[in-house]
Amino acid sequence: MPLTIGELARDLRLRVLAGDTDRRVGWVHGTELADPTPFLEGGELLLTTGLTLTDFESYVDRLVRAGVVGLGFGTGLSHDTVPPELIRAAEKQNLALLEVPRKVPFIAISKAVSRAVAKDEYAALTRTSEAQRALTRAAVRTDGVAATVRRLGQWIDGWVMLLDAHGTVVHGFSRGPDISREIVRLKAAGGLASAAFEIDGQHVFLQLLGAKARGFLAVGTPDALDAADRSIVNTAASLLALALAQSDAVDAAQRELRAAQFRLMRNGLHPAPPGPFRVFLTARPPEDDVFWAEVDGQIVVLANDLDDYTAASSPTHDVEQGYLEAQRAQHAGVRRFEDSVMSFVPDGFAEALLRPLDETSREALRVWLAHHGQWDPAATRLGVHRHTLKNRIRRAEEQLGRSLDSPGVRAELWLALNAR
């Protein structure tokens, strides 16, 4: 940590005349300008002999507003002692004021602060390097993501949370407060990759993981992160983003393999799970140890039972039959195939009724009946002109040898087309 005004005064045996001596010195600057503030950045200990000073109160006010942490006044040159007006002004503004006798050259103060800054920077560099090595070792473990989160929490001495893209905590170290609102704000900010804020007395740093927003890293500490800790957090964020990207690649490959395995099951080229089982359609992969695959944007599960699903087949030993039944149940708006009227359609009924129709006629009939015989919506759905659709329906009537004006014929065809 940088030297405080008090520590510097004790080391060089300088007399403290006023102000807060607990503030830390970022740098030292010597000047005889009456207004040096255009050349300051804040955090400096300013050194002067007061050669051009007359209005001490205005001078101190300018320094305080510029962020100066202390003033060292050299005596034995232009002033034998520190002017009382300067002492009163410093006391009023709580600005640390040191008397620097002639025997203590300004360069000695600069060297002392420079050594302290260099020592602090070296310690920060060493700490950062050690932390980066520790985080890298954690990241290559089998439980690399969780281990990296734990190790980061140990290094920064605070809480750490790894959240998924939806803001749900995946791994945590000394779990912190609810930051869901801040995550929403960061998402809405567009190009922002990080944010810093205070919540429940904690300084929180929130980092987006990866360009595709795979998740978020949040850390909280009693005090704001210094440069070394920010570097450590950035290292952890990079390692976690890489781990999540690799995990996404593995997940994608596994999903492709599951989908291929399911296609083989449907064609009888790969053994299915021991039956009887149901084929479930659901929105998310199950947590149970059962076979599932992603097919046409939804999850297909082969299991005896499942709590969360949208549609299911009847118990079966045949994957293809079960998948078709689950699709029919979903299309009919029921959860189980047994609850659908399709389950009462006799075997062979659909194929026998539809045998005279070619595929073009069957598709035209299916869409036309689904739109209750309305020409324009059905034609739009098929991507053809309404007159083209009318010709196809007329040809279907000729192939069937039955009139589609009959509600009974329409009902039979609708059942057959949806039971296929």
Secondary structure by P-SEA (a helix, b strand, c coil): ccccaaaaaaaaccccccccccccccbbbbbcccccccccccccccccccccccaaaaaaaaaaaacccbbbbbcccccccccaaaaaaaaaaccbbbbbcccccaaaaaaaaaaaaaaaaaaaaaaaaaaaaaaaaaaaccaaaaaaaaaaaaaacbbbbbbcccccccccccccccaaaaaaaaaaccccccccccccccbbbbbbccccccbbbbbbccccccaaaaaaaaaaaaaaaaaaaaaaaaaaaaaaaaaaaaaaaaacccccccccbbbbbbcccccccbbbbbcccbbbbbccccccccccccccccaaaaaaaaaaaaaacccccccccccccccaaaaaaaccccaaaaaaaaaaaaaccccaaaaaaacccaaaaaaaaaaaaaaaccccccaaaaaaaaaaaaac
